[in-house]
Amino acid sequence: MKIRKILVSILSFILLFSLGGCSLFDNDNDNDNSTGGSSGGNTETTIPTTPDRSQNVIINESTIDHVPSTIEETVSLVYDSVVVINAESRSGISAGSGVMIGVSDTHTYIITCHHVIEGATNITVTLSDDTKYGASIIGGDKTSDIAVIAIEKTGLTLSKFIDDSNKVTLASTVIAIGNPLGTLGGTVTVGIVSSTNRLIEMSDGTSKDLIQFDAAINSGNSGGGLFNAEGQLIGIVNAKYSAAGVEGLGFAIPANTALSIAKGLIEKGYVEGRYNLGVTFADGYYKTGGFFGTTYKVVYVSEIDPNGSCYGKLKLEDILVGISIKFKDTNKQDKVLDNFSVAQDVINFINDVELSIGDVIIYTVRRGTISSPNINVEVEVVQYIYDN
């Protein structure tokens, strides 16, 4: 008997992924199909080269030589640094945005959102002049939703990060540039900062500090730039609040976070100490004995990320019975969860124990049927290194 998922209607933050819809703002996003992206263009590099990680990469952190006097002047300074990204995966083609932030002897480095390029087998970057280049993935970080890609081209316009995004002030002017709907690359919208540090709770129980703003954004804006009136990059657009009657609630990853993560990805290809269990638990019910049989409410494995620690160990529709954690630090007492009623209890438990690399999680599950014997599945918490 297949487990049936309990469907819950929720008001949720939405990742600005691509034309054709958006995914729930959590750590478990579906790729949306799109045929978007700028038309026309010049030479396209079909087989991108990956830069040597030993190369010195120069990233612009802003020193203002000239303060623009108008919005038009600000846009003219930063417009060419924002690119269109088309990511081809096994499930289709998706469109997003990116910002050129760094350069080496051979490559230009582009920051974007991790969910834009996650799962991509082929990435094409389109510049503001419609020139296209194949891109290679330098690294991705699912937790912060930041990724870096590179194209084999130099001499391009780079954005300059603000030296400290904590200096962003409430109600200050912001300019968003991106690729809404996957077909409108280079779209400029203007608004103000609605909140400098809005704490947003994700559906997986984690939280993010984001800049809230009211400039119009849509699917495809993810990875695009949020600039201040001086032309400094203050954030990377990644989400909006989407519901009937709701307008003007956009969010961006602050520059301090984005720059720190990007530097780590460029230097090592990953963020040290980061892990990804890669398992999603959901509420459901299991029915036995036909129409008049018994129905059991269960928490079960609904999705498994190929880049997660649980891949190849847990299986879809495993019914969770309990969890125990053995910490690598012998000074920490082992933790056990054997009494829970909903998936949120499991999410809260995992988030509260503060896992580290080297810890071991033992999932006790029933596999195949609800009457199957308990089996213990050991999963070591390992360094997360994104691999497409």
Buried (B, 14 or more C-beta within 10 A) or exposed (E): EEBEEEEEEEEBBBBBBBBBEBBBBBBBBBBBBBEBBBEEBEEEBEEBEEBEEEEEBEBBBBEEEEEBEEEEEBBEBBBBBBBBBBBBBEEBBBBBBBBBBBBBEBBBBBBBBBBBBBBBEBBBBBBBEBBBBBBBBBBBBBBBBBBBBBBBBEEBBBBBBBBEBEBBEEEBBBBBBBBBBBBBBBBBBBBBBBEBEBEBEBBBBBEBEBBBBBBBBBBBBBBBBBBBBBBBBBBBBBBBBBEEEEEBBBBBBBBBBBBBBBBBBBEBBBBEEBBBBBBBBBBBBBBEEEEEEEEBEBBBBBEBBEBBBBBEBBEEBBBBBBBBBBBEEEEBEEBEBEEBEBBBBBBBBBEEBEBEBBBBBBBBBBBEEBEEEEEEBEBBBBBBBBEB
